[in-house]
Amino acid sequence: MYKAFFHLHRNPFELTPDPTCFVPTARHNEALAALYYGVRRHKGFVAVTGEVGTGKTLLLRCLLRLLEESKDVSYAYVYNSRLSPTDFLHYILADFGIPATGKTKGEALFDLGHFLIERSSKKMTTVLVVDEAHHLSEELLEEIRLLSNLETFDDKLLQIVLVGQPELDEKLDSAGLRQLKQRIALRTQLAPLTVEEAKKYIEQRLQNAGAGENAGTIFPTQTLASIYKYSRGIPRLINAICENALIAAYAQQTEVVGPEVIEDVAIELRLDIPASFDPGRTGSNNGAHGQVGTGPIRTRTGALKPHVVSEN
């Protein structure tokens, strides 16, 4: 729709968490490195938390892409955490390719243990990845902790990655889950982008979409300030605002998006500004809780290979 007008070969601000759209910031690279290191070094439990829209699922999919490049890694990916303990276990078995239908919980645990021991004997890594882990019940979190008991004298047979919103931190810090908390080897948090990071994020997205030297002119300085004001540095909100702003600019046939366009888009998306907002502070201090309302159709986006983290 607007691609030809802005000389783009793809849509730059897709909301779908596509690893090819990953724009690495220092904090995202740090989190990705922690996840990758924890898995490859068999640390057992690794946890990542962050507010809505800070890029947790995208980060997780970047991790999975890196793991897929390693022929010795197999993973089960659970994206719906609202399951009973038995259904959760059956889901894991099925994702590992182990028949699970009709098995009791004891039989399922026996088969999973045999599977993990066999892979460990071949020096292979097995990973359980749980997205939206803040929805896990305390009972299910305890079941996951018990899965970490599957180990040899010198190695963890199952690497467990928990990814969720800050509510997950609250659960992990509760007295009832103190045994699980003590087993978490690495914990990291994703915060909103700073003003400078948001600027680089937008320009990199545009460059990946083919904007070239125009990447720094489509959204002038005042416009970038307005985008940050309404997005609070949340990547998902930045994408929604920029996507709608490009559509609006195309409709107006202007190649430079002015701050007044962002104001209109913010109204359409029902975005507000918290009273405590200070654009001079980092996004993590600005209470970023804005939500995207009803807006125009969102489309597909560009490509950037994720930053590959060395396991050394």
KEFISE-325402 format. One record per atom (N, C-alpha, C): residue in one letter; x, y, z. Coordinates in steps of 0.2 Angstrom, whole numbers, padded with zeros to 4 digits, always signed. Example, Ala and Ser with C-alpha at 12.3 -4.5 7.8 and 13.67 -1.06 7.14 Angstrom:
BEGIN
A+0066-0028+0039 A+0062-0022+0039 A+0066-0016+0039 S+0064-0011+0035 S+0068-0005+0036 S+0064+0000+0039 
! end
This chain:
BEGIN
M+0004-0006+0000 M+0000+0000+0000 M+0004+0006+0000 Y+0008+0007+0005 Y+0013+0013+0006 Y+0020+0011+0004 K+0021+0005+0002 K+0028+0003+0001 K+0031+0007-0005 A+0028+0007-0010 A+0031+0010-0016 A+0032+0018-0015 F+0027+0021-0011 F+0027+0028-0010 F+0033+0030-0006 F+0035+0026-0001 F+0041+0027+0003 F+0047+0023+0000 H+0047+0020-0005 H+0052+0016-0008 H+0055+0011-0004 L+0050+0007-0001 L+0052+0001+0003 L+0050-0005-0001 H+0054-0010+0001 H+0052-0017-0002 H+0048-0022+0002 R+0047-0019+0008 R+0043-0023+0013 R+0041-0018+0019 N+0036-0021+0022 N+0033-0017+0028 N+0037-0017+0034 P+0040-0011+0036 P+0045-0011+0042 P+0042-0012+0049 F+0036-0012+0050 F+0034-0012+0057 F+0028-0017+0059 E+0030-0023+0057 E+0025-0029+0058 E+0025-0030+0065 L+0019-0032+0068 L+0019-0034+0075 L+0020-0041+0076 T+0020-0045+0071 T+0021-0052+0072 T+0028-0053+0075 P+0030-0057+0080 P+0037-0058+0082 P+0041-0062+0078 D+0043-0060+0072 D+0047-0063+0067 D+0055-0062+0069 P+0059-0067+0070 P+0066-0066+0072 P+0070-0063+0066 T+0067-0063+0060 T+0071-0059+0055 T+0070-0051+0056 C+0065-0049+0060 C+0064-0042+0062 C+0068-0040+0068 F+0072-0044+0071 F+0075-0043+0077 F+0080-0037+0076 V+0079-0032+0080 V+0084-0026+0081 V+0087-0026+0087 P+0093-0028+0088 P+0097-0029+0094 P+0098-0023+0098 T+0096-0022+0104 T+0099-0017+0108 T+0103-0020+0113 A+0107-0016+0117 A+0111-0019+0122 A+0107-0024+0127 R+0102-0022+0129 R+0098-0026+0134 R+0095-0032+0131 H+0093-0031+0125 H+0090-0037+0122 H+0096-0042+0120 N+0102-0040+0118 N+0107-0044+0117 N+0110-0048+0124 E+0109-0044+0129 E+0111-0047+0135 E+0106-0052+0137 A+0100-0051+0136 A+0095-0056+0138 A+0096-0062+0134 L+0097-0061+0127 L+0098-0067+0123 L+0104-0071+0124 A+0109-0067+0126 A+0115-0071+0128 A+0114-0075+0134 A+0111-0072+0139 A+0109-0076+0145 A+0105-0082+0144 L+0100-0082+0140 L+0096-0088+0138 L+0100-0093+0134 Y+0104-0091+0130 Y+0108-0095+0126 Y+0114-0099+0130 Y+0117-0095+0134 Y+0122-0097+0139 Y+0119-0102+0143 G+0113-0100+0146 G+0110-0105+0151 G+0108-0112+0148 V+0106-0112+0142 V+0104-0118+0139 V+0110-0122+0137 R+0115-0119+0134 R+0121-0122+0131 R+0125-0125+0136 R+0126-0121+0142 R+0130-0123+0148 R+0126-0128+0153 H+0120-0129+0151 H+0116-0134+0155 H+0115-0131+0162 K+0113-0125+0163 K+0112-0122+0169 K+0106-0124+0173 G+0101-0127+0169 G+0095-0129+0172 G+0090-0124+0171 F+0088-0120+0176 F+0083-0115+0175 F+0085-0108+0173 V+0082-0105+0168 V+0083-0098+0166 V+0077-0095+0166 A+0076-0088+0168 A+0070-0085+0168 A+0071-0078+0165 V+0066-0076+0161 V+0066-0069+0158 V+0059-0066+0159 T+0059-0060+0161 T+0053-0056+0162 T+0053-0049+0159 G+0047-0047+0158 G+0047-0040+0155 G+0040-0038+0154 E+0039-0031+0154 E+0032-0029+0153 E+0029-0031+0146 V+0022-0030+0145 V+0019-0032+0139 V+0022-0028+0133 G+0024-0031+0128 G+0026-0027+0122 G+0034-0026+0122 T+0038-0028+0127 T+0045-0027+0127 T+0049-0031+0122 G+0046-0036+0119 G+0049-0041+0115 G+0051-0047+0117 K+0048-0050+0122 K+0050-0056+0125 K+0049-0062+0121 T+0043-0062+0117 T+0042-0068+0113 T+0046-0068+0107 L+0048-0062+0104 L+0052-0061+0099 L+0059-0063+0101 L+0061-0062+0107 L+0068-0064+0109 L+0068-0071+0110 L+0063-0074+0112 L+0062-0081+0113 L+0063-0085+0106 R+0060-0082+0101 R+0060-0085+0095 R+0067-0084+0091 C+0070-0079+0093 C+0077-0078+0091 C+0081-0084+0094 L+0080-0085+0101 L+0084-0091+0104 L+0082-0097+0101 L+0076-0099+0099 L+0074-0105+0096 L+0077-0106+0089 R+0078-0100+0086 R+0081-0101+0079 R+0089-0102+0080 L+0092-0099+0085 L+0099-0101+0086 L+0100-0108+0088 L+0095-0111+0092 L+0095-0118+0095 L+0094-0123+0089 E+0090-0121+0084 E+0089-0125+0078 E+0095-0126+0074 E+0099-0121+0074 E+0105-0121+0070 E+0110-0126+0074 S+0109-0128+0080 S+0113-0133+0083 S+0110-0140+0083 K+0113-0145+0079 K+0110-0151+0078 K+0109-0156+0084 D+0112-0154+0090 D+0112-0158+0096 D+0107-0155+0101 V+0102-0151+0098 V+0097-0148+0103 V+0090-0150+0101 S+0086-0152+0105 S+0079-0153+0104 S+0075-0149+0109 Y+0070-0146+0107 Y+0066-0142+0112 Y+0059-0143+0112 A+0055-0143+0117 A+0048-0143+0117 A+0046-0135+0119 Y+0041-0133+0115 Y+0039-0126+0116 Y+0032-0125+0118 V+0031-0123+0124 V+0024-0122+0127 V+0022-0115+0127 Y+0017-0113+0123 Y+0015-0106+0122 Y+0008-0105+0126 N+0005-0111+0128 N-0002-0110+0131 N+0000-0113+0138 S+0001-0109+0143 S+0002-0111+0150 S-0004-0113+0154 R-0010-0112+0152 R-0016-0114+0156 R-0018-0121+0155 L-0014-0125+0157 L-0015-0133+0157 L-0014-0136+0163 S-0018-0142+0164 S-0017-0145+0170 S-0010-0149+0170 P-0007-0151+0176 P-0001-0154+0176 P+0000-0160+0171 T-0005-0164+0171 T-0005-0170+0167 T-0005-0168+0159 D-0010-0163+0158 D-0010-0161+0151 D-0003-0158+0149 F-0001-0154+0153 F+0006-0151+0152 F+0011-0156+0151 L+0011-0161+0154 L+0016-0166+0153 L+0015-0170+0147 H+0009-0171+0145 H+0007-0175+0139 H+0009-0170+0133 Y+0008-0164+0134 Y+0010-0159+0128 Y+0018-0159+0127 I+0021-0159+0132 I+0029-0159+0132 I+0031-0166+0128 L+0028-0171+0130 L+0030-0178+0127 L+0028-0177+0119 A+0022-0175+0118 A+0020-0175+0111 A+0025-0170+0107 D+0027-0164+0110 D+0032-0160+0106 D+0038-0163+0105 F+0040-0167+0110 F+0047-0171+0109 F+0046-0177+0104 G+0040-0178+0102 G+0039-0184+0097 G+0038-0190+0101 I+0036-0190+0107 I+0035-0196+0111 I+0028-0197+0112 P+0025-0203+0110 P+0018-0205+0111 P+0016-0204+0118 A+0010-0200+0119 A+0008-0198+0125 A+0001-0200+0126 T-0003-0202+0121 T-0010-0203+0122 T-0012-0209+0126 G-0016-0208+0131 G-0018-0214+0136 G-0013-0215+0141 K-0008-0212+0142 K-0003-0214+0147 K-0005-0210+0154 T-0003-0214+0159 T-0004-0211+0166 T+0002-0206+0167 K+0001-0202+0172 K+0006-0197+0173 K+0013-0201+0175 G+0012-0206+0179 G+0018-0210+0180 G+0022-0213+0174 E+0018-0215+0169 E+0021-0218+0163 E+0024-0213+0159 A+0020-0207+0159 A+0023-0201+0155 A+0030-0199+0158 L+0030-0198+0164 L+0036-0196+0168 L+0042-0201+0166 F+0040-0208+0166 F+0045-0213+0165 F+0048-0212+0158 D+0043-0211+0153 D+0046-0211+0146 D+0050-0204+0145 L+0048-0199+0148 L+0052-0193+0148 L+0059-0194+0151 G+0059-0197+0157 G+0066-0198+0160 G+0070-0202+0155 H+0067-0208+0152 H+0071-0212+0148 H+0074-0208+0142 F+0069-0204+0139 F+0071-0200+0133 F+0077-0195+0135 L+0076-0192+0141 L+0082-0187+0143 L+0088-0191+0144 I+0088-0196+0147 I+0094-0200+0149 I+0098-0202+0142 E+0093-0205+0137 E+0096-0207+0131 E+0100-0201+0127 R+0097-0195+0127 R+0100-0190+0124 R+0106-0187+0128 S+0106-0187+0134 S+0112-0185+0138 S+0117-0190+0137 S+0116-0196+0136 S+0122-0201+0135 S+0125-0200+0128 K+0121-0196+0124 K+0124-0194+0117 K+0127-0187+0117 K+0127-0184+0123 K+0130-0177+0124 K+0125-0172+0120 M+0119-0174+0120 M+0114-0169+0117 M+0110-0165+0122 T+0108-0159+0120 T+0104-0155+0125 T+0097-0155+0123 T+0093-0155+0129 T+0086-0155+0128 T+0083-0149+0132 V+0078-0146+0129 V+0076-0139+0132 V+0068-0139+0133 L+0066-0137+0138 L+0059-0135+0139 L+0058-0128+0139 V+0054-0125+0134 V+0053-0118+0134 V+0046-0116+0136 V+0045-0112+0140 V+0038-0110+0142 V+0037-0103+0141 D+0033-0101+0137 D+0031-0094+0135 D+0025-0092+0140 E+0023-0086+0141 E+0018-0084+0145 E+0018-0087+0152 A+0024-0088+0154 A+0024-0092+0161 A+0021-0089+0167 H+0019-0082+0166 H+0016-0079+0172 H+0009-0082+0173 H+0006-0085+0168 H+0000-0088+0169 H+0000-0095+0172 L+0006-0098+0173 L+0007-0104+0176 L+0004-0104+0184 S+0001-0109+0186 S-0002-0110+0192 S+0004-0112+0197 E+0003-0110+0203 E+0009-0112+0208 E+0010-0120+0208 E+0004-0124+0207 E+0005-0131+0207 E+0009-0133+0201 L+0007-0130+0195 L+0011-0132+0189 L+0018-0130+0189 L+0020-0124+0192 L+0027-0122+0193 L+0030-0127+0197 E+0027-0130+0202 E+0030-0135+0207 E+0031-0141+0203 E+0027-0143+0198 E+0028-0149+0194 E+0034-0148+0189 I+0035-0142+0187 I+0041-0140+0183 I+0047-0141+0187 R+0047-0138+0193 R+0053-0139+0197 R+0055-0146+0198 L+0050-0150+0199 L+0051-0157+0200 L+0054-0161+0194 L+0052-0158+0188 L+0056-0160+0182 L+0063-0159+0182 S+0065-0154+0185 S+0072-0152+0186 S+0076-0157+0190 N+0072-0162+0193 N+0076-0167+0197 N+0079-0172+0193 L+0077-0172+0186 L+0079-0177+0181 L+0086-0175+0180 E+0091-0178+0183 E+0098-0176+0182 E+0103-0181+0184 T+0109-0181+0181 T+0114-0186+0183 T+0118-0183+0189 F+0124-0186+0191 F+0128-0183+0196 F+0131-0177+0194 D+0132-0176+0188 D+0136-0170+0185 D+0132-0166+0180 D+0126-0167+0179 D+0123-0163+0173 D+0115-0163+0174 K+0112-0157+0172 K+0105-0157+0171 K+0103-0160+0165 L+0098-0164+0165 L+0096-0168+0159 L+0091-0163+0155 L+0087-0159+0159 L+0082-0155+0155 L+0084-0147+0157 Q+0085-0143+0152 Q+0086-0136+0153 Q+0079-0133+0152 I+0077-0128+0157 I+0070-0125+0157 I+0071-0118+0157 V+0067-0115+0152 V+0067-0108+0151 V+0060-0105+0152 L+0059-0101+0157 L+0053-0098+0158 L+0053-0090+0156 V+0048-0089+0152 V+0047-0082+0150 V+0040-0079+0151 G+0040-0073+0154 G+0034-0070+0156 G+0034-0063+0158 Q+0028-0061+0160 Q+0027-0054+0162 Q+0030-0053+0170 P+0030-0047+0172 P+0033-0046+0179 P+0029-0050+0184 E+0023-0052+0183 E+0019-0056+0188 E+0023-0063+0189 L+0027-0065+0184 L+0031-0071+0185 L+0036-0070+0191 D+0039-0064+0191 D+0044-0063+0196 D+0041-0063+0203 E+0035-0060+0203 E+0031-0060+0209 E+0030-0068+0212 K+0028-0072+0207 K+0027-0079+0209 K+0033-0082+0211 L+0039-0081+0207 L+0045-0084+0209 L+0048-0082+0216 D+0046-0076+0218 D+0048-0073+0224 D+0044-0075+0230 S+0038-0078+0229 S+0034-0080+0234 S+0037-0086+0238 A+0035-0086+0245 A+0037-0091+0249 A+0036-0098+0247 G+0030-0099+0244 G+0028-0106+0242 G+0032-0109+0237 L+0036-0104+0233 L+0040-0107+0227 L+0047-0105+0229 R+0049-0105+0235 R+0056-0103+0237 R+0061-0109+0234 Q+0059-0115+0234 Q+0063-0120+0231 Q+0065-0119+0224 L+0060-0117+0220 L+0060-0116+0213 L+0065-0110+0212 K+0064-0105+0216 K+0068-0099+0215 K+0075-0100+0216 Q+0077-0104+0221 Q+0084-0106+0222 Q+0087-0110+0217 R+0083-0113+0212 R+0086-0117+0207 R+0087-0113+0200 I+0085-0107+0200 I+0085-0103+0194 I+0092-0100+0194 A+0096-0102+0189 A+0103-0100+0188 A+0104-0093+0185 L+0099-0091+0181 L+0100-0085+0178 L+0093-0081+0177 R+0093-0075+0179 R+0086-0071+0179 R+0088-0065+0175 T+0084-0063+0170 T+0086-0056+0167 T+0079-0053+0165 Q+0079-0047+0164 Q+0073-0043+0163 Q+0074-0039+0157 L+0068-0038+0153 L+0068-0033+0147 L+0064-0027+0150 A+0067-0021+0148 A+0064-0015+0150 A+0063-0011+0143 P+0058-0006+0144 P+0057-0002+0138 P+0063+0001+0135 L+0063+0003+0129 L+0069+0006+0126 L+0070+0013+0128 T+0076+0015+0128 T+0077+0022+0130 T+0076+0027+0124 V+0076+0033+0124 V+0075+0038+0119 V+0079+0036+0113 E+0086+0036+0114 E+0091+0034+0109 E+0090+0027+0106 E+0088+0023+0110 E+0087+0016+0107 E+0081+0016+0103 A+0076+0019+0105 A+0070+0019+0101 A+0071+0023+0094 K+0075+0028+0094 K+0077+0031+0088 K+0081+0026+0083 K+0086+0023+0086 K+0089+0018+0082 K+0085+0012+0080 Y+0080+0010+0084 Y+0076+0005+0082 Y+0072+0006+0076 I+0069+0012+0076 I+0064+0014+0071 I+0069+0015+0064 E+0074+0018+0065 E+0079+0019+0059 E+0081+0012+0056 Q+0083+0008+0060 Q+0085+0001+0058 Q+0079-0003+0055 R+0073-0002+0057 R+0068-0006+0054 R+0067-0003+0047 L+0067+0004+0047 L+0066+0007+0040 L+0072+0005+0035 Q+0078+0004+0038 Q+0083+0002+0033 Q+0083-0005+0031 N+0080-0009+0035 N+0079-0016+0034 N+0074-0017+0029 A+0069-0012+0028 A+0064-0012+0024 A+0066-0009+0017 G+0072-0006+0016 G+0074-0004+0010 G+0074+0004+0010 A+0073+0007+0015 A+0073+0015+0015 A+0080+0018+0014 G+0085+0015+0015 G+0092+0017+0013 G+0093+0024+0017 E+0095+0029+0013 E+0097+0035+0016 E+0091+0039+0019 N+0085+0037+0017 N+0079+0040+0019 N+0077+0038+0026 A+0080+0033+0029 A+0078+0030+0035 A+0078+0035+0041 G+0082+0040+0040 G+0083+0045+0045 G+0079+0051+0044 T+0075+0052+0038 T+0071+0058+0037 T+0064+0057+0037 I+0062+0050+0036 I+0054+0049+0036 I+0051+0051+0042 F+0054+0050+0048 F+0052+0052+0055 F+0057+0057+0057 P+0056+0064+0057 P+0060+0069+0059 P+0061+0069+0067 T+0065+0073+0070 T+0067+0073+0077 T+0061+0074+0081 Q+0057+0079+0079 Q+0051+0081+0083 Q+0046+0075+0083 T+0045+0072+0077 T+0041+0066+0076 T+0043+0060+0081 L+0049+0059+0081 L+0052+0053+0085 L+0051+0055+0092 A+0051+0061+0094 A+0050+0063+0101 A+0042+0061+0103 S+0038+0063+0098 S+0031+0061+0099 S+0029+0054+0099 I+0033+0050+0095 I+0032+0043+0095 I+0034+0040+0102 Y+0040+0042+0104 Y+0042+0040+0111 Y+0037+0042+0116 K+0035+0048+0116 K+0030+0050+0121 K+0024+0046+0122 Y+0021+0043+0116 Y+0015+0039+0117 Y+0017+0032+0117 S+0023+0030+0115 S+0025+0022+0116 S+0028+0021+0122 R+0031+0026+0125 R+0035+0025+0132 R+0041+0020+0130 G+0043+0019+0124 G+0049+0015+0123 G+0047+0008+0122 I+0040+0006+0122 I+0038-0001+0121 I+0038-0003+0114 P+0042-0008+0111 P+0043-0009+0104 P+0037-0011+0101 R+0032-0014+0104 R+0026-0016+0101 R+0022-0010+0099 L+0022-0005+0104 L+0018+0001+0103 L+0021+0006+0098 I+0028+0006+0098 I+0032+0009+0092 I+0030+0007+0086 N+0030+0000+0085 N+0028-0003+0078 N+0021-0001+0076 A+0016-0001+0081 A+0009+0001+0080 A+0008+0008+0077 I+0012+0012+0081 I+0011+0020+0080 I+0015+0021+0073 C+0020+0018+0072 C+0024+0020+0065 C+0020+0017+0059 E+0017+0011+0060 E+0014+0008+0055 E+0008+0012+0053 N+0004+0014+0058 N-0002+0018+0056 N+0000+0025+0054 A+0006+0028+0056 A+0008+0034+0054 A+0010+0034+0046 L+0013+0029+0044 L+0015+0028+0037 L+0009+0028+0033 I+0004+0024+0035 I-0002+0024+0031 I-0006+0031+0031 A-0006+0034+0036 A-0009+0041+0036 A-0005+0046+0032 A+0002+0045+0032 A+0006+0050+0028 A+0005+0048+0020 Y+0005+0042+0019 Y+0003+0040+0012 Y-0004+0042+0010 A-0009+0042+0014 A-0015+0045+0012 A-0015+0052+0011 Q-0010+0056+0014 Q-0009+0063+0014 Q-0004+0065+0008 Q-0001+0059+0005 Q+0004+0060+0000 Q+0010+0065+0003 T+0012+0063+0009 T+0018+0067+0011 T+0023+0062+0013 E+0030+0063+0011 E+0035+0058+0012 E+0039+0059+0019 V+0037+0065+0022 V+0039+0066+0029 V+0033+0066+0034 V+0034+0062+0039 V+0029+0061+0044 V+0030+0066+0050 G+0025+0071+0050 G+0025+0076+0055 G+0022+0074+0062 P+0024+0077+0067 P+0022+0075+0074 P+0014+0076+0075 E+0011+0080+0070 E+0004+0080+0071 E+0000+0074+0068 V+0004+0070+0064 V+0001+0064+0062 V+0002+0059+0068 I+0007+0059+0071 I+0008+0055+0077 I+0002+0056+0082 E+0001+0062+0083 E-0005+0064+0088 E-0011+0061+0086 D-0013+0062+0079 D-0019+0059+0077 D-0019+0051+0078 V-0014+0048+0076 V-0013+0041+0077 V-0014+0039+0084 A-0011+0042+0089 A-0012+0041+0096 A-0019+0041+0098 I-0023+0046+0095 I-0030+0046+0097 I-0034+0040+0094 E-0032+0038+0088 E-0035+0033+0085 E-0034+0026+0089 L-0028+0026+0091 L-0026+0020+0095 L-0027+0020+0102 R-0030+0026+0104 R-0032+0027+0111 R-0026+0026+0116 L-0021+0029+0114 L-0015+0029+0119 L-0015+0036+0123 D-0013+0035+0129 D-0013+0041+0133 D-0006+0042+0136 I-0005+0047+0139 I+0002+0049+0142 I+0001+0049+0150 P+0005+0045+0153 P+0005+0045+0160 P+0007+0051+0163 A+0004+0054+0169 A+0006+0060+0172 A+0013+0060+0174 S+0017+0055+0175 S+0024+0054+0177 S+0028+0054+0171 F+0026+0054+0165 F+0030+0053+0159 F+0036+0059+0159 D+0042+0057+0158 D+0047+0062+0157 D+0052+0059+0151 P+0051+0062+0145 P+0055+0059+0140 P+0063+0059+0141 G+0065+0063+0146 G+0072+0063+0147 G+0075+0057+0151 R+0070+0053+0153 R+0072+0047+0157 R+0071+0041+0153 T+0074+0035+0155 T+0074+0029+0151 T+0067+0026+0152 G+0065+0022+0147 G+0058+0020+0146 G+0056+0016+0152 S+0061+0012+0156 S+0059+0008+0161 S+0057+0012+0167 N+0058+0019+0167 N+0056+0023+0173 N+0049+0026+0171 N+0046+0025+0166 N+0041+0029+0164 N+0034+0026+0164 G+0034+0020+0168 G+0027+0017+0169 G+0024+0015+0162 A+0027+0011+0158 A+0025+0009+0151 A+0019+0004+0152 H+0013+0006+0152 H+0008+0001+0152 H+0003+0002+0146 G+0004+0006+0141 G-0001+0008+0136 G-0003+0002+0132 Q-0009+0002+0130 Q-0011-0004+0126 Q-0013-0001+0119 V-0013-0005+0114 V-0015-0003+0107 V-0022-0005+0107 G-0026+0000+0104 G-0033+0000+0103 G-0035-0003+0096 T-0040-0001+0094 T-0042-0003+0087 T-0039+0002+0082 G-0036-0001+0077 G-0032+0003+0072 G-0033-0001+0065 P-0029+0002+0060 P-0029-0001+0053 P-0026-0007+0053 I-0026-0011+0048 I-0024-0017+0047 I-0016-0017+0047 R-0013-0022+0050 R-0006-0022+0051 R-0003-0027+0046 T+0003-0026+0043 T+0005-0030+0038 T+0012-0033+0039 R+0015-0036+0034 R+0021-0040+0035 R+0027-0035+0035 T+0033-0038+0038 T+0039-0033+0038 T+0045-0036+0036 G+0051-0033+0038 G+0058-0034+0035 G+0062-0039+0038 A+0069-0039+0037 A+0073-0044+0039 A+0079-0042+0042 L+0081-0045+0048 L+0088-0043+0051 L+0090-0050+0055 K+0095-0053+0053 K+0097-0059+0056 K+0099-0057+0064 P+0096-0061+0068 P+0098-0060+0075 P+0105-0060+0077 H+0107-0056+0082 H+0114-0056+0084 H+0116-0063+0087 V+0121-0066+0084 V+0123-0073+0086 V+0128-0072+0092 V+0126-0076+0097 V+0130-0075+0104 V+0134-0081+0104 S+0141-0080+0105 S+0145-0085+0106 S+0144-0089+0113 E+0145-0095+0113 E+0144-0099+0119 E+0150-0099+0124 N+0155-0096+0122 N+0161-0095+0126 N+0161-0089+0131 
! end
